[in-house]
Amino acid sequence: MSIYIGNLSYQVNEEDVSAVFAEYGTVKRVQLPTDRETGRMRGFGFVEMSTDAEEQTAIDALDGAEWMDRSLKVNKAKPRENRNSGGGDRRGNFSRSY
């Protein structure tokens, strides 16, 4: 399982996130995606902890918590959806076969 963290400050780094979540257990990995073009953080991230129980404790404690002048959104991460699942091209056009 992985934890999704939303509404993060753009100044946060992996060490900051790790320190906060370490209060609730062992942090295995922190991932903070950045924008491909600007290199700037995108305002969300993911944390993996050693056990599901530690992750749930962190979610319960941190969801809605105020950190770096922002109200965090913390929940179980959902599996990434396939972006091409709709069947349309880049403009949203769908091909039909009759």
N, C-alpha and C positions, 0 to 999 in steps of 0.2 A: 504494500500500500504506500501511497505517497500523499503528502499534504499539499494543498494549493493555498497560497497566501496572496491575497489581492489587496489593492490599494496601498501598496508600499511606496514609501518616499523614493524619489529618484536618486537620492544621495546614499541609500543603504548599500552595503556590500555583503558578501557572503559571510564574512566574519561576524558582522552585526547580527545577522539572522541566526547563525549558528549559536551565538552566545545566548540569545533569547530562548531558543528552543532547547538548548542544553539544560535549562532549568527543569525540564520535564522528562529528560532521559538522554540517551546517547544518540547524537546526531551522526548519521552515516554519510549523508550527502546533502548539499544545498545547491540549487540551480537557479540562477537569476538570468532569464533570457534578455538579450539586448537586441535593439533594432539593427537590422543588417546594414542599413544605409548610414545611420547617424552614430551607431555604437552606443547610444544612450540606453539605459535600462528601461524596460517596458512597463514597470510598475507592478509586476507580479512575479511570483517565483514558486519553487517547489522544494519541499524538505522531505527527506526519508530518515526515519528513526529506526532503532533496533527492533522494536516490537510494535505490534498493533495497539497494545495497551498504552504504550508511551505516546504514540501518535494521537490516540483518542484523548488522552489527558491534556496534551498540548492544544488540540482543537477546542476542547471544552474551556480551557483557560484563556485562550488568546482570541477566539472569535469575538469580534466587536471591541476588543481592547484598543485603547488609545496608545499609539507608539509613533514617535517622531511627528507629532501633530496630525496624525491620520488614524482613522478608525479601521482596524484591520478586518479583512474578510478571510476567515480561515476555515477550510473544510476538507473533506476527502477529495483528492484529485480524481477527476473522471478520465477514463481512457480517451486518448486523442482520437478525434473523428477523422475519417478520410475526407479530405477536402473535395475530392472528385466524385463523391457518392451520389450527387444529384444528376449526373449524366449530361449536364450542359457544358457548353464551351465557356470560354472566359467571359463572354458577354451575356451569359445566362440563356443562350439559345439552345433549344433541345432539338435533336434530330428525330424524325419519326419515320418508321418504316411501315408501309402499308402492304 
